[in-house]
Amino acid sequence: MDLHLPADLSEFVNEEVRRGEYASPDEVVRAAIERLADDARAREDIREKIAVGLAELRAGQGIDGDVVAARMRARIAEHRKNGL
């Protein structure tokens, strides 16, 4: 595969290699693509969780936001009381 990067990105890749962060430009690009793939998987996971949450809300399984906030404040207060 041939990649053509704009000058600024090409310089960034070369600088990463010069600094010793990566052994070659291929490693820099591979790491960037792996991170991009990880991000895409994380976004998809979040979308799925949101879909589940929305379905639960539509089914009446949600918890009122004020109740959640009160529970969180209580937990924070308890942690502070215990020195956590």
C-alpha positions as CSV (number, residue, x, y, z in Angstrom):
1,M,0.0,0.0,0.0
2,D,1.3,3.4,-0.9
3,L,0.4,6.3,1.3
4,H,0.8,9.9,0.5
5,L,0.7,12.3,3.5
6,P,0.6,16.0,3.5
7,A,3.9,17.6,4.4
8,D,2.9,18.4,8.0
9,L,1.9,14.8,8.7
10,S,4.9,13.4,6.9
11,E,7.1,15.6,9.1
12,F,5.3,14.4,12.2
13,V,5.9,10.8,11.3
14,N,9.5,11.4,10.6
15,E,9.9,13.3,13.8
16,E,8.5,10.4,15.8
17,V,11.0,8.1,14.2
18,R,13.9,10.6,14.8
19,R,12.9,10.8,18.5
20,G,13.1,7.1,18.8
21,E,9.4,6.6,19.5
22,Y,9.1,4.3,16.6
23,A,11.6,2.3,14.6
24,S,10.2,3.2,11.2
25,P,7.5,5.3,9.5
26,D,5.5,2.1,9.0
27,E,5.3,1.6,12.7
28,V,4.0,5.2,13.2
29,V,1.3,4.7,10.7
30,R,0.5,1.2,12.0
31,A,0.1,2.6,15.6
32,A,-2.0,5.5,14.3
33,I,-4.4,3.1,12.5
34,E,-4.6,0.8,15.4
35,R,-5.6,3.7,17.7
36,L,-8.1,4.8,15.1
37,A,-9.6,1.3,15.0
38,D,-9.7,1.2,18.8
39,D,-11.5,4.5,18.8
40,A,-14.0,3.2,16.3
41,R,-14.7,0.1,18.4
42,A,-15.1,2.3,21.5
43,R,-17.6,4.6,19.7
44,E,-19.6,1.6,18.5
45,D,-19.6,0.2,22.0
46,I,-20.9,3.5,23.3
47,R,-23.6,3.6,20.6
48,E,-24.8,0.2,21.6
49,K,-24.9,1.1,25.3
50,I,-26.8,4.3,24.5
51,A,-29.3,2.2,22.4
52,V,-29.8,-0.2,25.3
53,G,-30.3,2.7,27.7
54,L,-32.8,4.4,25.4
55,A,-34.7,1.1,25.0
56,E,-34.8,0.7,28.8
57,L,-36.1,4.3,29.2
58,R,-38.8,3.7,26.7
59,A,-39.8,0.5,28.6
60,G,-40.1,2.5,31.8
61,Q,-37.0,1.1,33.4
62,G,-35.2,4.4,33.9
63,I,-34.3,6.1,37.1
64,D,-35.2,9.7,37.7
65,G,-32.1,12.0,37.3
66,D,-32.7,13.6,40.7
67,V,-32.6,10.2,42.3
68,V,-29.4,9.3,40.6
69,A,-27.8,12.6,41.6
70,A,-28.9,12.2,45.2
71,R,-27.4,8.7,45.3
72,M,-24.1,9.9,43.8
73,R,-23.9,12.8,46.4
74,A,-24.5,10.3,49.2
75,R,-21.8,8.0,47.9
76,I,-19.3,10.8,47.5
77,A,-20.1,12.0,51.1
78,E,-19.6,8.5,52.4
79,H,-16.3,8.1,50.6
80,R,-15.1,11.5,52.0
81,K,-16.2,10.5,55.5
82,N,-14.1,7.3,55.1
83,G,-11.1,9.2,53.8
84,L,-11.3,7.8,50.3
